[in-house]
Amino acid sequence: MINHLYVKNFVLIDELSLDLKDGFSVFTGETGAGKSILIDAISLLCADRASTAMIARGKDKAVVEGTFSFAPGSHALQVLKEAGFEAADEVTFTREIHSSGKGVVRIDRRIATLSLMKEILDGEIDIHGQRDTQYLLNTNTHIRLLDQFLKLDDLRVKTAEAYTVLKNCRAEKEKALQEVYNENDLEYLMYQIREIEQAKLKIGEDEELQEQEREYKAVRSSIEKLDQIIALYDRLDSDLYDLNRMVSSLPESTSLEKTAAQMNDGYYAVSDAAEEIRKVRDAYSLSEDDINAMEERLYLLQRMKRKYGGSIETVLERLEEMKEQVRMIENRQEYLDEIDKRIKKAYEAFKVHADELHKKRTQGAGALEKAIIGHLRDLSLPEARFKVSIQSGNESPEGTDRVEFLISMNKGEDLKPLTKTASGGELSRLMLGLKVIFTALQEVHTVIFDEIDTGVSGPVATAIGRKMRSLSEFCQVFSVTHLAPVAASAEYHYLVSKHTAGDRTITDVMLLDHQGTVDQLALISSGEITEASRTAAEELLERNRTVHE
C-alpha cells in the first residue's frame, strides 16, 4: 500500500506531502481543482509515460515520490531482493521529469530503471480504467481468475507440469520425423564417437594438467640454479663435516667452547636448508618425456573442446547426443515406437489432471456466478446476469478448457462477452462488482477509482460507496468523487482545493476532520453550507457509517 505521497512542481501542485491511510479514502473538490492530478502522479510511479507538460510553469523539473509497504512474500519484495535492494519495511520510489526531457528514477534514493520500477509495482496498484483491459476484460485471463476463485492452484501446477512433459515428447518426435539421415551421416557420427571415446576424457583433467604446466613454467627458470646449488653443497659437504668435527673436538675447557656450538648449529642449519632445496628440486624433476606427454595431452584436450564443445562436460554431453542419434538411425522405427509410447503415457497423465480441472471448474462456476450477481444486485443492477462459459479448447498448461465471462446488463438481452457489453456507468459498476471478488485473489494492495460514479445519483451512488467500503476490507482504496453518498462511505476524506499565487493557480490537498467532512458533504449535497444541509450531511454520514460497523 501507499503510505506517503510527495509531489513537487507537478502540473498545478506546487509542493504536497500527504500521509495516506489504509482503508477507504475519498478526494473531493470543485471541478478543476486538480483531483485527477493526484491520480496522474501515482500513475507515473506505475511507469506511465511522462511528459514535460507535467512540469509546473516556470520550473525546471517535477518530482513524484511514493513510499510503499509490501506484504511479506509479495512479488514486489521478491523483485526488489533479486535486484539487490534490501527488503525494508518501507520502500521509496522517486520519479523526476526534467524540462530537458530527461527522466530520473530512484528506488530508496538509488538510481534505477523505469522497467524495474514497473516490474516491482506491477500488480500492487490497480487504477480503474487503466488496468481493466489487462485482466478483467482480457478473455485469456478468465480461466486463471476462475481457478483462483476456486483455489485450484495446486491442480493447475500439476496440469502445467504434465503438459510440459507431453509437449516435450511431441517435440522430440517431430524432430525425429524431420531429420533425414544417410549412410554418410552414420559413418561420420561413428567416427566422431570413436574419436571422443579414444580420448578417454575425464572431467577436471584439463584443469589439473594446466595447473601442472603453470607450476612447471614457473620453476623451470630456477631448476638450473637449484642444480648448481645442490652440486656446490655436495662438493662442500665433506669439508664442512670435517670442519665441524674438528671444531667440536677441541678441549671443552678452551675459550672456543661457544664458537664450537655455533659452528655445530650452523653446519646442521646449512644441511637442513640443502635438504629442503633438494626436495623442491625433486618435486619438479619431470623428465623430457613427461613434459612432452603432458603438453600433447593438453593439446588433445583443447582440440576436443574446440571441436565438440567449450568444456569436457560439454564434449561428453555431445558424445551421448551422438550415440542417441546413431540409435535413432539404426533403430528408427523402434525409436519412433518408443516415443509414441511415452507420448501416450504423458497424454494420459495430462488428461487425468485436465479432466479433474474441468470437473472442478464446471462444479464451481456457479459459486462465482452467484457471488458476482450478488455484488451486481448491491450495485443497483437488478437485471444483470453473469455466466461463466466453459467450452472445449486446445490443450494448454491450463488444461483443455476455454473459459470466458459473459454478461447481460438488462432484461431480455442475450449474454455477451464482457468486451462487447455495457458502457459508461453500467460498465464501471460491473467492474467494481468484479473487483470486489478478484482484487484479493490478484493480491492487488491499492485500488484507485477516478470518478467511477459519473452519471449516477441517489441509491446507485450509495451502493457504489458501500461497495467501495467493502472492497477496502481487502486493500487500500482511493476514490475521486463528486457525490456525497460515495464520500460519506469513506473512512478518510481529503479536500482538494485551489488558490492563486501571483499569476499561478496552485492545488492543495487537506485531510478533513469530522466537522470538515460534514461541511464538505453539505456543500456537495446542496451547494451551500447551512444548518439544514449540515444536519442532512450528519445524517448521511451516520447512516453510511452505521451500515459498515
Stockholm file with secondary structure:
# STOCKHOLM 1.0

chainA/1-549         MINHLYVKNFVLIDELSLDLKDGFSVFTGETGAGKSILIDAISLLCADRASTAMIARGKDKAVVEGTFSFAPGSHALQVLKEAGFEAADEVTFTREIHSSGKGVVRIDRRIATLSLMKEILDGEIDIHGQRDTQYLLNTNTHIRLLDQFLKLDDLRVKTAEAYTVLKNCRAEKEKALQEVYNENDLEYLMYQIREIEQAKLKIGEDEELQEQEREYKAVRSSIEKLDQIIALYDRLDSDLYDLNRMVSSLPESTSLEKTAAQMNDGYYAVSDAAEEIRKVRDAYSLSEDDINAMEERLYLLQRMKRKYGGSIETVLERLEEMKEQVRMIENRQEYLDEIDKRIKKAYEAFKVHADELHKKRTQGAGALEKAIIGHLRDLSLPEARFKVSIQSGNESPEGTDRVEFLISMNKGEDLKPLTKTASGGELSRLMLGLKVIFTALQEVHTVIFDEIDTGVSGPVATAIGRKMRSLSEFCQVFSVTHLAPVAASAEYHYLVSKHTAGDRTITDVMLLDHQGTVDQLALISSGEITEASRTAAEELLERNRTVHE
#=GR chainA/1-549 SS CEEEEEEEEETTEEEEEEECCSSEEEEECSTTSSHHHHHHHHHHHTTCCCCGGGBCTTCSEEEEEEEECCCTTCHHHHHHHHTTCCCCSCEEEEEEEETTSCEEEEETTEEECHHHHHHHHTTTEEETTTSHHHHTSCHHHHHHHHHHHTTCHHHHHHHHHHHHHHHHHHHHHHHHHHCCCCHHHHHHHHHHHHHHHHHTCCTTHHHHHHHHHHHHHHHHHHHHHHHHHHHHHHHHHHHHHHHHHHHHTSCTTSTTHHHHHHHHHHHHHHHHHHHHHHHHHHHTCCCHHHHHHHHHHHHHHHHHHHHHCSSHHHHHHHHHHHHHHHHHHHTHHHHHHHHHHHHHHHHHHHHHHHHHHHHHHHHHHHHHHHHHHHHHHHTTCTTCEEEEEEEEEEEETTEEEEEEEEEECSTTCCCEEGGGSCCHHHHHHHHHHHHHHHHHHHTCCEEEEESTTTTCCHHHHHHHHHHHHHHTTTSEEEEECCCHHHHHTCSEEEEEEEEEETTEEEEEEEECCHHHHHHHHHHHHHSSCCHHHHHHHHHHHHHHHHHHC
#=GC SS_cons         CEEEEEEEEETTEEEEEEECCSSEEEEECSTTSSHHHHHHHHHHHTTCCCCGGGBCTTCSEEEEEEEECCCTTCHHHHHHHHTTCCCCSCEEEEEEEETTSCEEEEETTEEECHHHHHHHHTTTEEETTTSHHHHTSCHHHHHHHHHHHTTCHHHHHHHHHHHHHHHHHHHHHHHHHHCCCCHHHHHHHHHHHHHHHHHTCCTTHHHHHHHHHHHHHHHHHHHHHHHHHHHHHHHHHHHHHHHHHHHHTSCTTSTTHHHHHHHHHHHHHHHHHHHHHHHHHHHTCCCHHHHHHHHHHHHHHHHHHHHHCSSHHHHHHHHHHHHHHHHHHHTHHHHHHHHHHHHHHHHHHHHHHHHHHHHHHHHHHHHHHHHHHHHHHHTTCTTCEEEEEEEEEEEETTEEEEEEEEEECSTTCCCEEGGGSCCHHHHHHHHHHHHHHHHHHHTCCEEEEESTTTTCCHHHHHHHHHHHHHHTTTSEEEEECCCHHHHHTCSEEEEEEEEEETTEEEEEEEECCHHHHHHHHHHHHHSSCCHHHHHHHHHHHHHHHHHHC
//
